[in-house]
């Protein structure tokens, strides 16, 4: 727990499935409480993948300062351990001048890295990693998914199955230690010197799926196909073996029609959203909120619950009309 002198330091986590409205909600809340936003969406780190990862709009980025949006290149090597260190560094810097920081995103592992810490894991064995990458290249992502499902079904049920980096990492940890990745991640959370509030944006499943379908259509209208075509020659990079791009690469390779590829993006995005919900539901610290003024008032009320002698700003007391 934070010390009395640090009691003003509050990290507000806003998570939820893709297309649930968490970004717009985080921006609105940040303006109310004078906070900046730290992104916990690992796909939005890469500057070359702007359309397909649904980065915040230019308007949203102008309204509130965001961190970890387009800060990396697809050529950069990056992992959750580095993110933990980088994000904590930024968060602690922000606490020097702000009482609140908002951590917003749908990458559950990255949120856990900030709020709970990542357990010390063995360095990757070069031979094991090479064998798994060869398996990925020769047999496809389904082969390593099936391998993970056999050796670690618990992690299989919550991991982003479109992300071969995480799949391979979990498998190689098992081969190196003989212990499942999900078990190694179940240790005692690291101590943080700030209060943590976790909120999960929740909307009816049928509405969520409608929003996902509409978002994919909007991405296509905004030029996702051209973005994928521009990146096609780099499709062997791990960062590009991800939702929204790999389906269009199949179209560009003549494997399927464009309509089929777009429908596949929608289907895979809905599946991804279900896994995000599963990840959130396993953590009983999350409070469910709607992505509207009522949800923001719920967040403000929860923040006030431990205010004690904190000197909260006026906007927080007033809430939303």
C-alpha positions in Angstrom: 0.0 0.0 0.0 1.1 3.6 -0.6 2.5 5.6 2.3 0.5 8.6 3.5 2.8 11.0 1.7 2.0 9.1 -1.5 -1.7 8.8 -1.0 -2.6 11.2 -3.8 -1.0 8.9 -6.4 -3.7 7.0 -8.1 -3.5 4.8 -11.2 -6.9 4.4 -12.9 -7.0 1.3 -15.2 -9.7 1.4 -17.9 -9.8 -1.9 -19.8 -12.3 -3.8 -21.8 -12.7 -5.6 -25.1 -11.8 -4.0 -28.4 -14.4 -1.5 -29.7 -16.1 -1.2 -26.3 -15.5 2.6 -26.1 -12.7 2.6 -23.5 -10.5 5.1 -25.3 -13.2 7.8 -25.6 -14.1 7.1 -22.0 -10.5 7.5 -20.9 -10.1 10.8 -22.8 -13.3 12.2 -21.2 -12.2 11.2 -17.7 -8.7 12.5 -18.2 -10.0 15.9 -19.1 -12.1 15.9 -15.9 -9.3 15.0 -13.5 -6.3 16.5 -15.3 -4.6 13.2 -16.1 -2.5 11.8 -19.0 -3.1 8.4 -20.6 -0.6 5.6 -20.7 -1.6 3.1 -23.4 -1.7 -0.6 -22.6 -2.5 -1.7 -26.1 0.5 -3.5 -27.4 -0.6 -3.4 -31.0 -0.8 0.4 -30.9 2.9 0.7 -30.1 3.9 0.3 -33.7 3.8 3.5 -35.8 3.5 1.7 -39.1 0.2 0.0 -38.1 -2.1 3.0 -37.5 -5.3 2.0 -39.2 -5.4 -1.7 -38.4 -4.8 -1.2 -34.7 -7.5 1.5 -34.2 -5.2 4.0 -32.6 -6.9 7.0 -30.9 -8.0 9.6 -33.4 -6.0 12.8 -34.0 -8.7 14.6 -32.1 -8.4 12.4 -29.1 -4.6 12.7 -29.2 -4.9 16.4 -29.2 -7.4 16.5 -26.3 -5.2 14.5 -23.9 -1.5 13.6 -23.9 -1.0 9.8 -24.7 2.1 7.7 -24.1 3.1 4.5 -25.9 1.1 5.3 -29.1 3.2 4.9 -32.2 6.4 4.9 -30.1 8.0 1.9 -31.8 8.7 0.5 -35.2 7.7 -2.9 -36.4 11.5 -3.5 -36.7 12.0 -3.0 -33.0 12.3 -5.8 -30.5 10.1 -5.3 -27.6 8.4 -7.4 -24.9 6.2 -7.1 -21.8 9.2 -6.9 -19.4 10.6 -3.9 -21.1 7.1 -2.4 -21.2 6.8 -2.9 -17.4 10.0 -0.9 -16.8 9.2 1.8 -19.4 5.6 2.3 -18.3 6.4 2.5 -14.6 9.1 5.0 -15.4 6.6 7.2 -17.3 3.9 6.8 -14.6 6.2 7.8 -11.8 7.3 10.8 -13.7 3.7 11.8 -14.3 3.0 11.4 -10.6 5.5 14.2 -9.9 3.0 16.7 -11.4 -0.3 14.8 -11.4 -2.4 13.1 -8.8 -3.9 10.7 -11.4 -2.6 8.7 -14.3 -4.9 6.6 -16.6 -3.7 3.3 -17.9 -6.0 2.4 -20.8 -6.0 -0.6 -23.2 -7.1 -4.1 -23.9 -3.8 -6.0 -23.6 -4.4 -7.8 -20.3 -0.8 -9.0 -19.9 0.5 -5.5 -20.3 -1.9 -4.2 -17.7 -0.9 -6.9 -15.3 2.8 -6.0 -15.9 2.1 -2.5 -14.6 -0.3 -3.4 -11.8 1.1 -6.7 -10.6 4.5 -7.1 -12.2 5.9 -9.8 -14.4 7.5 -12.8 -12.6 11.1 -13.4 -13.3 11.2 -15.8 -16.2 14.2 -17.6 -17.7 16.0 -16.1 -20.7 14.9 -17.8 -23.9 16.9 -20.8 -25.1 18.1 -20.0 -28.6 17.7 -23.5 -29.9 14.1 -23.9 -28.4 13.1 -20.5 -29.9 14.5 -21.4 -33.3 12.7 -24.7 -33.4 9.4 -23.0 -32.5 9.9 -20.3 -35.0 10.7 -22.9 -37.7 7.5 -24.7 -36.7 5.6 -21.5 -37.0 7.0 -20.8 -40.5 6.6 -24.3 -41.8 3.3 -25.4 -40.2 1.6 -22.1 -39.5 0.3 -20.5 -36.3 -2.3 -23.2 -35.7 0.5 -25.7 -35.0 2.0 -23.7 -32.2 -1.5 -22.8 -30.9 -2.3 -26.5 -30.6 1.0 -27.2 -28.9 0.2 -24.5 -26.3 -3.3 -25.9 -25.8 -1.8 -29.2 -24.9 1.0 -28.0 -22.5 -0.8 -25.0 -21.0 -4.6 -24.9 -21.5 -5.1 -22.2 -18.9 -2.9 -19.7 -20.7 -4.3 -20.9 -24.1 -7.7 -19.8 -22.9 -6.7 -16.2 -22.2 -3.7 -15.4 -24.5 -4.1 -13.5 -27.8 -4.1 -16.4 -30.2 -3.2 -14.1 -33.1 0.0 -13.1 -31.4 2.8 -15.8 -32.1 5.3 -13.9 -29.9 3.3 -14.6 -26.7 2.4 -18.2 -27.8 6.1 -19.0 -28.5 7.2 -17.4 -25.2 4.8 -19.5 -23.1 5.9 -22.7 -24.9 9.6 -22.0 -24.5 9.2 -21.2 -20.8 7.5 -24.6 -20.3 10.3 -26.4 -22.2 13.0 -24.6 -20.2 11.5 -25.0 -16.8 9.0 -27.9 -17.0 6.5 -25.5 -15.4 3.5 -24.0 -17.2 3.7 -20.3 -18.0 0.3 -19.8 -16.3 1.7 -21.2 -13.1 4.8 -19.1 -13.2 2.7 -16.0 -13.6 0.6 -16.7 -10.5 3.1 -15.5 -8.0 2.7 -12.7 -5.4 2.0 -9.3 -7.0 4.9 -6.8 -6.8 4.4 -3.8 -4.4 3.4 -0.5 -6.1 3.7 2.8 -4.4 0.4 4.1 -5.7 -3.3 3.2 -5.4 -4.7 1.2 -8.2 -8.3 1.3 -9.4 -9.4 -1.2 -12.1 -12.5 -0.6 -14.3 -13.7 -2.8 -17.1 -16.0 -1.3 -19.8 -18.9 -3.6 -20.3 -21.6 -3.5 -23.0 -24.0 -6.1 -24.2 -22.4 -8.7 -26.3 -24.6 -8.2 -29.3 -23.9 -4.5 -29.3 -20.2 -5.1 -28.9 -20.2 -7.4 -32.0 -22.1 -4.8 -34.0 -19.5 -2.2 -33.0 -16.7 -4.6 -34.0 -18.2 -5.2 -37.4 -18.8 -1.5 -38.0 -15.2 -0.7 -36.9 -13.8 -3.1 -39.4 -15.9 -1.6 -42.2 -14.7 1.9 -41.1 -11.1 0.7 -41.1 -11.5 -0.5 -44.7 -13.0 2.8 -45.7 -10.1 4.6 -44.0 -7.5 2.7 -46.1 -6.6 -0.5 -44.2 -6.1 -2.4 -47.4 -3.6 0.2 -48.7 -1.9 0.1 -45.4 -1.6 -3.7 -45.6 -0.5 -3.6 -49.2 2.3 -1.1 -48.2 3.5 -3.5 -45.4 3.1 -6.7 -47.4 6.8 -7.2 -48.2 7.4 -7.1 -44.5 4.8 -9.6 -43.6 7.4 -12.0 -42.2 8.0 -9.6 -39.3 6.4 -10.9 -36.1 4.6 -7.6 -35.4 2.7 -8.0 -38.6 1.5 -11.5 -37.9 -1.5 -10.0 -36.2 -5.3 -9.4 -36.5 -6.4 -7.3 -39.4 -3.2 -7.6 -41.4 -2.6 -11.4 -41.8 -6.1 -11.8 -43.2 -5.5 -9.1 -45.8 -2.1 -10.5 -46.6 -3.9 -13.7 -47.6 -6.1 -11.7 -49.9 -3.1 -10.0 -51.4 -1.4 -13.4 -51.9 -4.5 -14.6 -53.8 -5.5 -17.1 -51.2 -9.0 -15.7 -50.6 -11.4 -13.0 -51.8 -11.4 -9.5 -50.3 -14.9 -10.1 -48.9 -13.8 -13.3 -47.3 -10.8 -11.6 -45.8 -12.9 -8.8 -44.3 -15.4 -11.3 -42.9 -12.5 -13.2 -41.4 -11.2 -10.0 -39.7 -14.6 -9.5 -38.1 -14.8 -13.1 -36.9 -11.3 -13.1 -35.5 -11.8 -9.7 -33.8 -15.0 -11.0 -32.1 -13.0 -14.0 -30.9 -10.3 -11.8 -29.7 -12.8 -9.7 -27.8 -14.1 -12.8 -26.1 -10.6 -13.7 -24.9 -10.1 -10.2 -23.6 -13.3 -10.5 -21.6 -12.1 -13.9 -20.2 -8.9 -12.3 -19.1 -10.7 -9.5 -17.3 -13.2 -11.8 -15.7 -10.4 -13.8 -14.0 -9.4 -10.7 -12.0 -11.9 -9.9 -9.3 -10.4 -6.4 -8.8 -12.1 -5.0 -11.8 -15.3 -3.0 -11.4 -17.7 -3.2 -14.4 -18.7 0.2 -15.8 -20.7 1.4 -18.8 -18.9 3.5 -21.4 -21.0 6.6 -20.7 -21.4 9.4 -18.1 -22.9 7.0 -15.6 -19.8 4.8 -15.9 -17.5 7.8 -15.4 -19.4 8.9 -12.3 -18.9 5.4 -11.0 -15.2 5.7 -11.5 -15.2 9.1 -9.8 -17.1 7.8 -6.9 -14.7 4.9 -6.4 -11.7 7.2 -6.5 -13.3 9.4 -3.8 -13.8 6.3 -1.6 -10.3 6.5 -0.2 -9.7 10.2 -0.5 -9.4 10.8 3.3 -7.5 14.0 3.5 -6.6 14.1 -0.2 -7.0 17.4 -1.9 -9.2 16.3 -4.8 -9.8 18.7 -7.6 -13.2 20.3 -8.1 -14.1 18.4 -11.3 -13.8 15.1 -9.4 -16.3 16.3 -6.7 -18.8 17.5 -9.3 -18.7 14.5 -11.5 -20.8 14.7 -14.7 -24.2 16.2 -15.2 
